[in-house]
Amino acid sequence: MLTAVSLGPGDHSLLAPAAREAIEAAEVVAGYKGYVELVDPVLLEGKTVISTGMTGEVERVRRAVACAREGRRTVMVCSGDAGVYAMAGLLLEVLEAEGLLGAVPFAVVPGVPAFVAASALLGAPLMHDFASVSLSDLLTPWEVIEKRLRLAAEADFVLAVYNPRSKKRRDHLARALAVVGEHRAPETPVGIVERAYRTGQAVTLTTLGGVDPGVVDMQTVLVIGNSATRRAGDFLLTPRGYDRKYDLAADPGSQE
C-alpha cells in the first residue's frame, strides 16, 4: 500500500485523524526531511524513514514505490495537502511509468493546504472565486506562470501566491506583483502569511503597492485581493455578495 499523507500546515492539532492513522499503520515513512521533522517523533518509532533534500523528490518517490511494491505499508508525508503542489502527482506518475497502477494500491489522505491556513489567519479573503499560482519556475516556464498571473488578475480572481521568492529566484515576486498591478490598483489589500501554524508564524496586512519582496521567502503565502476585497478591522474580507441581497445592518428583531 502506498499512501500520500497530508500533514497540514504543521501544527499537530491540524493533522487530520485519517492522516495520523495512516502514519501509525505505516512501516515506511518517506518525505522531504523538513516535512518529516513535522511528524510527531512518537509516530515514527520503529519505522523505516526515507528522507531527502529539496531536490530529491524523484529519488524518494522511487524508493517509496519500491518499498510499497515489496508489500510494505508506505506513506509519503507532504506539507499542506498532498494533492496541492505536493507529491501525490509524482507518486502517480512513477506508478504509471513503472506499470504499477492497479498492482500497487494507492491512496491520498487530504489535509489543510497552505492557502487555506493562510486564509484562516487573514479572516475571509477567499470567500469568492480565487486562483492559486506558484512562482517556482523549476518545473514550469516563467512565461507560463506570467500568463496565468495576468489572466487571473484580469479576470478579477483573488490570488493565492505560493513559492513567492527564494535565494535563487529573488526577482520573481517583484515581477509577479508588476504583472498583477497591470489590472489591480496599488491600494488593493494583500495578506502576507509566513509559516502558518508553525514556529515563526507572522501575519501582515498591506497593499499591492506596499509589498516588500525582500521580506518574503519560500515559506510565505501571499493572498492578493480582488476589486471587492477590503480590510475589516484586523482581517481581510472578500464579500460573497450577501450585502447586495440583504440588509446586513438590520436588526433581526425589528418589525417592519
N, C-alpha and C positions, 0 to 999 in steps of 0.2 A: 504494500500500500504506500502510495506517495501522496502527501498532502501539503498544499501550500497554506501555511497558517499565518493569519494576520495578527500582529501584536498590538495594533492600535498605535496611538501616538507615543506610548512609552510608560505611562503611569499604570501600575499593576491593577488599579481599580477599573481601568478601561479595557482590560483584557477580557474578551468575551468568554463565557463559560465553555463554549464549544472549543475554543482555541486552547484553553487550559487543559481540557480533557484530551485533546489530540496530542499535546506535548507530553502529558503524563503517560499516555499509552505508547508513545514512540520508543523505538530502540535506537534510532539515529536522529540527531537534530543537526541540520545544516543551516548555514546563513552567513551573511556578511558579519564580520567579527563585532562591529559596533551594534548590530541588532541582537546578536547572541547575548551580548552583555546586558541587554534589556530584559532578558528572561530571568525569572527568579531562579537563583542557583539551585534551590531545592528541587526544581523541576528537571534539572539537568543531571542530577545524581544517578550514576550507574548507566549513563547513556554514552554512545559514541557521538562526539561533537566534531562536526566538519565546519571550519570557519576559514574564510579567505578575505583578502582585502577588497578595496573598492572596485578594482578592475578584474577580479577573479570570478565573475558571475558564471561564465560558461564552465569553468573548471568545477566549481562547487555544484552546479546543476548536474553535470555528468557524473560526479561522484555520488550525488544523492540518487540519481536514476539507477546507477549500478547497485547501490545498496537495496533499493526497492525491488530491483529485478531479482536479487538474491532471496527475496521473500522477507526482508527486514522492514518493519514498520518505520517509515522515514518521513520526517516533516522538514519542510523548508520554511524557516521563520522569516517574516517580512515586516518591516515597519509600516504602520498605517494599515492599508488594505492590500492584500496580496495581489489583487486584480487591478490596482491603480498604480501605474508606474513601478510595479514591483515584479516578482519572479514567477507568478502564475503563468504568464505568457511564455516565458523562456522554457519553463518546465514542459509545457505542452509542445513547444517547438522541437525540443530534444526528443521527447517521446515519439513524436511524429517522424522525425528524421531517422530514428533508430528502429522504426517499425514496431513500436511497443504500445501504440494506442490500442486499448482494449486488453492487451496482455498484462499490463501493469495497472492495477486500479488507481484512479487519480481523483482527487477531490480538492476543493478550495474552501477554507473556513474564512468567512468575511470578518472585517473589523472596521474600526473607525479611521477613515482616511485623513490625511493631514489637512485637507481643505475644510473638512467638517470640524475637526478640532479647532482650527483657526477661526472658523465662523462662530463656533460656540463662544470663544473668548471675546470675539468682537461684537457679539449681540445677535443681529439678524440681517447680515448683508447678503445672504444667498436666498432670500425669500422669493425671488423671481428668477427668470431664466439666467443661467450663467454658463461660462465656458472655462475649462481648465487647460492651461498651456504650460508646458515645461520649456525652460530656456536652455536646457542642455542640448548642445549640438554634437554630442559624441556619437549618437546614432541617427539623428535627424538633421538634415542640412539646414543651416541658418535661414536660407531663402524660404524654406517651407515654414519654419517657425514664424518668420516675419509676416508671411502671407496670412497665416492663421490668426496672428495677433491683429493684423489690420482688418480682416474681415469680421472678426468677433467684436472689435471695437466699433466698427462701422454699424454693425447690427445691434449695438447698444446692450450687449451682454455684460453682466458683471463678470469680472475676470479673476480667476484664482491662478496665481503665477507660482509655479514650482521651480526649484533649482535656479534661483534668480542670478546667482553670482558665485564664482569660485575663484581660486587663486589663478587658474589658467584662463578663466573667462571673466575678466574684470570689467569689460565694457558692455557685456550683453544686456544687463539690466538698463543701463542708460539708453542704449539703442532701442530696447523694447518700450521704455517709457516715452521716447520720442515718437515711436510709431503710434502708440495709443493716443498720444497727445494730438495727433492729427484729427482725432474725432471726439476728444474729451476736453473739457475746459480745465485750466490749471487748478481750479478750486475743487475739482472732483474729489470726494473723500476716498482715502486709501487707508487700509489697515495693514500694519506690518506685525506679524506674529513670529517670534523667534522661539524655537524649542518648545512648542506647545506641549504642556503637561509633562515636561521634563525639567531637570535641574537647569537653571539659567533661563527659564521662561521670561519673556518680555513682550508686552503688547504696546504698540504705538499707533496713535491715530494721527494722520497727517493729510496732506492733499497730494494730488498728482504732481503739482509743481513743487511741492515741498519734500519729496522723497530724496533722501541722501543715499545713493547707491553704495557709498563707501562703508556704511554700517550694516550692510546686508550680506549674509553668507548662505551656504547651501542648506542650512537647517532653518531657513526662514521661508514662510509663505506670505505672499502679498495678496490682498484682496482689493481690487480696484473697482470702485463703484460704477454704476451706470448713471444715466442722466437723472434718475429719480432718487438715487441713494443720498442719504443725509445723515448728519450727526444727530443722535438722540441722547443727550446727556453725555455719558462716557462710552456710548456704544455707537455702532453703525447700523442703520436701518435702510433696507430697500423695500419700500411698501409693495404689497401684493396687489393693491387696488381696492381694498375694503373701504378706504376713505372716499372713494368715488361713488360707492353704492350705499353706504350707511353714514349716519351722523355719529361718529365715534365719540364726540364730546357730549352727547345727550345723556341725561340722567335716566338710567333704565327704569327707575321708579316713578318718573314723572308721568303725568297724564296729559294727553293732547286735548 
